[in-house]
Amino acid sequence: MRFKFLSLFVILLCCACVNAPEEKKVAEVKEQNPLQLKQENIELYQLKQDSLIDSLLLPVEEFTAFTQSMEDLTKLKPEGIAPFLLGTIIKCNALLRYQIPAPFDTPEIKSRLKVVKTALLKARYYSVEERQQELDESYEALFIAYTAYLKRIQDFSLDLQEEQESNDVIDLSQ
C-alpha cells in the first residue's frame, strides 16, 4: 500500500512539473549612452617662460611626466579614459613623494597638487561608474585645479624673483 501511494505521489509530482507553465523572464536591457566629455570648454594652462621654473622644475622627471600626462588627458576619448586617469594618479603620487627643489617645496604648492589628485580620483570614479553628468563636472574641476596648481607655482616663482631683485637693489644701495 505504501508503495502504491508513494508511486502515485511521484507520478503526480512529475505530471505537475511537466505541465507547469514556463515563465520566461525577459531581462530588461537599459541602453546607456556612451560617455562623452565636454572637452571644448577645457583650456590647458601653460607655464610661462621663467628661468627659475625652467632650471629647477622642468628637469624633474616626475614633474614633466605628470604635466605631460595631464596634457594627454585633454586629447583622449572618454570611453577608455579610466586607465589613463589611473596612470595620471600614479604620476601625481610619484610627484608628491618626490623631494621637489627647495624653493618650490612649500605646503601651498603641495596642497594644490593634492587638490589635483582629489579631482583625478573623483573623475576616475565617475568614469568607472559611467555617471556622465558627474564626470563632466569632475573633469572640468580637474583642469581648474590643475590650472590653479600651475599658477601657484608661477606666482611663487615671481614672488621669489621679486624678492631676490629687491635684495639685490638693497645690497647695491649699501
C-alpha positions as CSV (number, residue, x, y, z in Angstrom):
1,M,0.0,0.0,0.0
2,R,2.8,2.3,0.8
3,F,4.5,1.6,-2.4
4,K,1.3,2.4,-4.4
5,F,0.8,5.6,-2.5
6,L,4.4,6.7,-3.0
7,S,4.5,5.8,-6.7
8,L,1.2,7.7,-7.2
9,F,2.7,10.7,-5.4
10,V,5.8,10.6,-7.6
11,I,3.7,10.3,-10.8
12,L,1.6,13.3,-9.8
13,L,4.6,15.3,-8.9
14,C,6.2,14.6,-12.3
15,C,3.0,15.5,-14.1
16,A,2.7,18.7,-12.2
17,C,6.2,19.7,-13.1
18,V,5.8,18.9,-16.8
19,N,2.5,20.8,-17.1
20,A,3.7,23.8,-15.2
21,P,3.7,26.9,-17.4
22,E,7.1,28.1,-18.2
23,E,7.7,31.7,-17.3
24,K,10.4,33.2,-19.3
25,K,12.0,36.1,-17.6
26,V,13.0,38.7,-20.1
27,A,15.9,40.7,-18.8
28,E,15.4,44.4,-19.2
29,V,18.3,45.9,-21.0
30,K,18.9,49.6,-20.4
31,E,20.6,51.2,-23.3
32,Q,23.3,53.5,-22.0
33,N,24.7,56.3,-24.0
34,P,28.5,56.2,-24.3
35,L,30.4,58.6,-22.2
36,Q,31.2,61.9,-23.9
37,L,33.3,64.5,-22.3
38,K,32.8,68.2,-23.0
39,Q,36.4,68.9,-23.9
40,E,35.7,72.0,-25.9
41,N,35.4,74.0,-22.7
42,I,38.8,72.8,-21.4
43,E,41.7,75.1,-21.9
44,L,45.0,73.8,-20.6
45,Y,47.1,76.4,-18.8
46,Q,50.7,76.5,-19.9
47,L,53.5,77.8,-17.7
48,K,55.1,81.0,-19.0
49,Q,58.8,81.2,-19.7
50,D,60.5,81.5,-16.3
51,S,64.2,80.9,-15.6
52,L,63.6,79.6,-12.1
53,I,60.9,77.1,-13.2
54,D,62.9,76.1,-16.3
55,S,66.1,75.5,-14.2
56,L,64.5,73.8,-11.2
57,L,61.2,72.1,-12.0
58,L,61.4,71.2,-15.7
59,P,64.4,68.9,-15.2
60,V,62.5,66.9,-12.5
61,E,61.3,63.8,-14.4
62,E,58.3,63.3,-12.1
63,F,57.1,66.9,-12.7
64,T,57.4,66.7,-16.5
65,A,55.8,63.2,-16.6
66,F,52.8,64.5,-14.6
67,T,52.3,67.6,-16.7
68,Q,52.6,65.6,-19.9
69,S,50.0,63.1,-18.6
70,M,47.6,66.0,-17.7
71,E,48.0,67.4,-21.2
72,D,47.3,64.0,-22.7
73,L,44.0,63.8,-20.8
74,T,42.6,66.6,-22.9
75,K,43.2,64.5,-26.1
76,L,41.6,61.3,-25.1
77,K,38.2,59.7,-25.9
78,P,36.1,59.3,-22.8
79,E,35.2,55.6,-23.3
80,G,38.7,54.5,-22.2
81,I,39.7,57.4,-20.0
82,A,39.7,55.5,-16.7
83,P,43.1,53.7,-17.2
84,F,44.7,57.0,-18.3
85,L,43.3,58.7,-15.2
86,L,44.8,55.9,-13.1
87,G,48.1,56.5,-14.8
88,T,47.9,60.2,-14.1
89,I,47.1,59.4,-10.4
90,I,50.2,57.2,-10.2
91,K,52.3,60.0,-11.6
92,C,50.7,62.5,-9.2
93,N,51.6,60.2,-6.3
94,A,55.2,59.9,-7.6
95,L,55.4,63.7,-7.8
96,L,54.0,64.0,-4.2
97,R,56.6,61.6,-2.9
98,Y,59.5,63.3,-4.8
99,Q,61.5,65.9,-3.0
100,I,60.9,68.9,-5.2
101,P,63.8,71.5,-5.3
102,A,63.9,73.8,-2.2
103,P,62.1,77.0,-3.3
104,F,59.1,75.0,-4.7
105,D,58.8,72.6,-1.8
106,T,56.2,74.5,0.1
107,P,52.9,73.5,1.7
108,E,51.0,75.8,-0.6
109,I,52.2,74.1,-3.7
110,K,51.9,70.6,-2.3
111,S,48.4,71.2,-1.1
112,R,47.4,72.4,-4.6
113,L,48.8,69.2,-6.0
114,K,46.8,67.2,-3.5
115,V,43.7,69.0,-4.7
116,V,44.5,68.0,-8.3
117,K,44.9,64.4,-7.0
118,T,41.5,64.5,-5.4
119,A,40.0,65.8,-8.6
120,L,41.7,63.0,-10.5
121,L,40.3,60.4,-8.1
122,K,36.8,61.8,-8.5
123,A,37.0,61.8,-12.3
124,R,38.2,58.3,-12.3
125,Y,35.4,57.1,-10.0
126,Y,32.8,58.7,-12.2
127,S,34.3,57.4,-15.4
128,V,34.3,53.8,-14.0
129,E,30.7,54.2,-12.7
130,E,29.7,55.7,-16.1
131,R,28.0,58.7,-14.4
132,Q,28.0,61.2,-17.2
133,Q,27.0,64.4,-15.5
134,E,29.3,64.0,-12.6
135,L,32.1,63.0,-14.9
136,D,31.7,66.2,-16.9
137,E,31.7,68.3,-13.7
138,S,34.7,66.5,-12.1
139,Y,36.6,66.7,-15.4
140,E,36.1,70.4,-15.6
141,A,37.0,70.7,-11.9
142,L,40.2,68.7,-12.5
143,F,41.5,71.2,-15.0
144,I,40.5,74.1,-12.9
145,A,42.5,72.6,-10.0
146,Y,45.5,71.8,-12.3
147,T,45.4,75.4,-13.6
148,A,45.4,76.7,-10.0
149,Y,48.4,74.4,-9.3
150,L,50.4,75.7,-12.2
151,K,49.5,79.3,-11.4
152,R,50.6,78.9,-7.8
153,I,54.0,77.6,-9.0
154,Q,54.3,80.5,-11.3
155,D,53.2,83.1,-8.7
156,F,55.6,81.6,-6.2
157,S,58.4,81.9,-8.8
158,L,57.6,85.5,-9.5
159,D,57.5,86.3,-5.8
160,L,60.9,84.7,-5.3
161,Q,62.4,86.7,-8.2
162,E,60.9,90.0,-7.0
163,E,62.3,89.3,-3.5
164,Q,65.7,88.5,-5.0
165,E,65.6,91.7,-7.1
166,S,64.7,93.8,-4.1
167,N,67.5,92.2,-2.1
168,D,69.9,93.0,-5.0
169,V,68.8,96.6,-5.0
170,I,69.2,96.9,-1.3
171,D,72.7,95.3,-1.5
172,L,73.7,97.8,-4.2
173,S,72.5,100.8,-2.3
174,Q,74.5,99.9,0.8
